Amino acid sequence: MIYFDFAATTPLDSEAAEVFVQASTEFFGNSSSLHDFGGQSQDLLENCREELASLLGVNKKGLYFTSGGSEGNFLAIEALLSAPKKTGKHIIAGMAEHSSIHGVLSRLEGYSITYLPLNSSGLIDIEELERAITPETILVIVQHVNSEIGTIQPIEEIAHICRVHDIHFHSDFVQSFGKIDLKRITPLVSSFSFSGHKIYGPKGVGGVYVDPAISWRAFFPGGSHERGFRPGTVNVPAIASMTAAAQKLNEQLVQSHNRFLELRATLIETLDPIKEFVHIYQAAPNSQLPSIIGLRISGIEGQWMMLECNRYGFAISTGSACQIGMQAPAKVTQALGLSPQQAKEFIRISFGKTTKREDVEKLGETIVDIVKKFKL
């Protein structure tokens, strides 16, 4: 079985796994305990906070560790809503946001929410965003990299608009963390979230950055961990492992990007014999993460194609793993304005550090064969 679902999750890096085991056995003390075992764990925790803050180009005082991206999105939004820059009850969010964002917004009472679609290139229309802003708008939420089609949103432009209108700006960085140098944009947002298992770190760990200038109120009262940001004993071994994985990926950003560009071109070229049926959703190269390819094949349901590929030894997906269990189309298909039938045809192929060119060619040739058998 050859894995092509790295956008959903990644295998734990061997060196990160060693760090996890070492931290679990040697630094097992509760980081909040006052004895020496707790002190050693606390020192390791703060070293990780400093290292990740340095990689991300942020003030470590605003960096909090969580159980992952979904919890991070929830806590960040609640923090920003507890300390708005002005009075208001209006929120603007991307229609293609991760399901955790939609989950948070659906439970809010008393707020009006405007959802922005994507244009044909998979990007937020900046002019439409500006038109949606009202005097009541206090928060904008736009994912940096879409998890289904890999388009990179214009964070700088969105941040500028939010700054002019005194609006908080939260961005989900889960798909861009470890794949793009984020230092240029991290100072521009009010908050962002990230996750460990997308970057060859362990599952169940992630983080949130909230601008230290924001005087947020804790959503969970009485929490003593992470300076009151969340309750629960801090998972220091997982944090240390995630940090080791992030350091390793950060050293390979340019090399990985170029390799993924080549693999993307290889897949598209291999699919050329059936190009009349293939619709790839992508932006210009400077607005596209090359490791994620979202597409549909006319007349073939994505779930059937996924199962056929699985039968031939290839693991692909039909969208975000957090959405698949609901048997609902990927959020991005609605944001792109696809019909219900077109939405059912959507599949996602994503590359990782173990993906080989010959495996990409085999996958492409297999998809071509499946389509020809189905169509002829």
N, C-alpha and C positions, 0 to 999 in steps of 0.2 A: 504494500500500500504506500503510495506516494502522497505526501501531505501538501495541499494547496489552500489551506484555510488559516494562514498565519494572522489574518486580521481579526479572527475570532479569539485565538489564544496561541501561545508559543510554548515549546518545550523548555523546561528549566535548563539553563546553561550549566555545564558541569562545574565551572569555577564558582558560579553563584550558588550551586548546590553545596559545594564544600564550605563556603562561607556560612550558609544556613546551618549546616551540621555543627560547625565549630561554635557559632554564636549560641546555638541551642544547648550545647553541652558545657561550654565554658563561661557564657554570659547569660545564664538562665535566670538570674535574679530579677525580681520585679523592679523596673526602672524608677518606680515611685518609692521604693523602700529605702530607709535611711542607713541600713547596714552596708558593709563593704561590697557584698554581692550586688545589692541594688545600685550602689555607686558605680560599679564597673559597667553594669548594663546601661545606666544613665549616660555614662561617658561615651559608650559606643553609639547610643541613640543620637546624642548631640553631634558626634563626629559625622554620622550619616546625614544629619540635617544640614550641617555646614557644607558637606560635599555636594549634596543635591542642590542646595541653594546656589552654590558656585557654578554648577553645571547649567542651571536655569537662569542665572543672572538676577537673582532676587535676594531680598533681605530675609535671612533665616528666621527672623521673628514672625514672619507671616506664613511660614511653612508648617503644615500640620499633617500628621500621618493618619490614614484612614484604612478601611478594609478594602478599598478599591475605588474605581471610577464612579460607580453608581452612588455609593454613599457620599463620595466627594461632591458630586453634583448636587445632591440633596442638601448637604450641610452648607455648601457655598451659597446656594440660592437663598436658603433661610437666613444665613448671616447677612447677606446684602439687603434682604427685605427688612431685617431688624434695624438697619441703619441707612435708610435712603438719603440721598443728597438733597431731596426736596419732597414736598407732600404730593402724593399721587397714588393711584391704584391701577396703573396700566403697565403691562409687560409685553414686550415684543420678543418672539422667539422664532427660530427657523423651524419650518414644518418637518424637516428631515433630521431633527435632533435625535439623539439616542433615547431609547424608551425610558430611561431613568429620568430624563428631563421632562418628558411628557407626563410621567407618573407624579412628579413633584407639582407640576402646574395644574394637573387635574384635581388635586386635593385642596388647592388654595381657595378660600372663600372671600368674596368681596372684591376680587381683582378681575379686570377685563384683560383678555389676552389676544393679541394679534399674531397669527402664524404666517410667516413669509414663505412662499414657494421658492423653488430654484428655477433659474432660467435654463435654456436648452444646453448650456455648458456646465450645468450643475452648480452654479454659483448664486449667491444672494445678489439681487438687484439693488445696488446702493441707492438709487433714486427711489425705489419702492420703499426701502427702509426709511428714508428721510420723510416720505409722504405719510408713513404710518405713525410717526412721532407726534404726540400731542403734549400739551402742558402737563398732563397727568402721567406721562411715561417716566418710570423710575428705574427700569431694568431692561437691558437687551441681552439675549442669550443666543449666541451663535457658535456652533461647533467649529473648531479650527480645520480639522480634516474629516470629511465625511467617511464613515466606516464602511459604507457599501460601495461607493464609486471612487473614493480617494481624492475628491476635489478639495483644493485648499482655499478657504475663504479669505477675503481681503481684510484681515484683522486690523491692519494699520488704518485703513479708511473708516472702518466701523468704529474703531476706538476714537478717532478724531471726532466723528459725528457725536458720539456719546459724551465726549469731553465738552464739546460746545454747548450741548443741551443739559449738562449736569445729570447725566444718567449713568448708573452703574453698568458695567459690562462684564458678564461671565462667559468664559469660553471653555469648552470641553477639549482638553489637549490629549485625551487618551490615545488617539491614533497618530498623533504627531510626536509625542514624547519618545525620544530615542531614535527618531527617524529624520527629524529636521532640527537644525540649530535654532532654538527658541529664544535665545538671549535678546534678539532684536524686538520681540513683541511682548515678552513677559512684563516689562514695566508699563505697558499700555493698557492692560486690563485690570479690572477690580479684583477678579479672582479667576483661577483656573484649576482644573482637576487633572490627575494622571493616574495610571495604574501600572502595577508591576508585571502582570502576566502577559501583557502585550509586548514586553521587551526582554523576554527570556528570564524574567524573574519569577518568583512564586506567585501562586494565586492567593487571593484574600488579603492583598496589601496594596496600598496606593497612597495618594496624598492630595492635598489641596493647598493652594496659596491664596491667601486673602491679604490684600494691601494692609500693612500694619497701621496705616493712617485711619482705617475704618474702625469705628468703635462698635463692633457687632455685639449682639447679645446671644448667649448660648441657647441652642434649641433644646438640648437636654439639660434640665436644671440639676445642679448638684454634681455634675461631672468633674472629677479631679484630674483626669488625664489630658495631655496635650493642652495645658493651660485652660482647661474647661471647654475646649472645642467639641470634645466627644467623650462619652464614657467608655469604660472597658480597658483592661490591661493592654498596654502597648505591645505589639508583636515585634519585638526588637530583632529576633533572628530573621524574620521575613523582610524587615526594613533593611537590614544589613545586606541581605542577599539581593534585594532589588537595587540597592545602591551599587553593588559590585557589577550587576548586569548593566546598569545605566552607564557606569564608567567605561565599560568595555565597548558598548555600542557607540558612545560619544567619540571614541577614538577612530571609528570606522565610518562616520557619517558620509563623507564624500565618496569613498570607495563603494559603499553599499548603494548609494543613490545611482551611481554610474552603472553598477552591475544590474540593478533593477530596471534601469532604462533599456538595457540590452535584452533582458529577459522579456520585458513587455513587448518590445519590437519583434522578438522571435515568435511569441504567441500570436500576435496580430498577423504576422506574415504566414504562419502555419495555418491560420484560419482562412486564408485568402480564397481557397476553393469554394467556400460557402459564404463569402462576404455579402452576397445578396440577401442572406437571411440574418446576418449578425448586426446588431445595433449596439455599439459601445458608447457608454456615457462617460465623457471625459472633457476636461478643460484644456486650455493651452498648456504646454509643458511646464511653464513657470507657476502654474496654478494646479498642478496635478501631482499627487504622490504616485510614483510609477509602480509601486509594489501592489497596488489594489486595482483590479480591473472589474468593473461592474458592467454587465452586458445582458442582452436577451437575444434569443434565437426565435424568430417568427414562427409561430405555429407549434412550438414545443414547450410544454410546461417546465419551469425551472426545477421543480421537485423531481419530476421524472428524469430530467437530464442529470441531476445530482445523483440519483439512485443508480442510473446507468453507468455514470463515471465511477461510482463506488464499486459497482460490479466488475469493472475493468481495472480496479486497483488505484483509483485517484480520488482523493478527498477534496471536494469543492463544497461550496455552500450556496444557499439561496438568500443570504443576507445576514444581518446581525444575529448572533446566537441568542441574545437576550430577547429577540422578537420571535424567533422560529417556533419556540414552544407554544406560542399563542396561535399558531397557524394563520397568521395575518401577513399580508404583503410587507416587504421592507418599506419603512417610512419614506425612503428616498423616492420610491416609485410614485407615491401620492404627490410628493413635492415637485416631481418632474412633470406631473400632469398626465401620467400614463393611464390608460383605460384599465379596468379590472382584469381583462384578458391579458393585456401587455404586462401588467404587474406580476401575473402568475408565471410569466416567461423569464423573469429575472434570475440571474445567477451571479455569483461573485467568485473570482479566482484571486488568491493573494499569495505573494511570494515571501520567502524568508531567507535566512542566512544559509540554510542547507539546500535551497533550491538550485538544481543544476539545469543548464541549457538543454541537455538531452532529455531530461524529464519534462521540460516545458514543451519540447517538440513532440514527445510522445503523447502528452495530454492533448495538444492541439490536433494531432493526427487522429486521436481517438474520438474527439468531439466531431471532427469532420466525418469520420466513418459512421458515427451514430446518426448524424443528421442525414447523410446520404441514404442510409438504410430506411430511415423514417420517411424521408421525402420521396424516395423513388419506389 
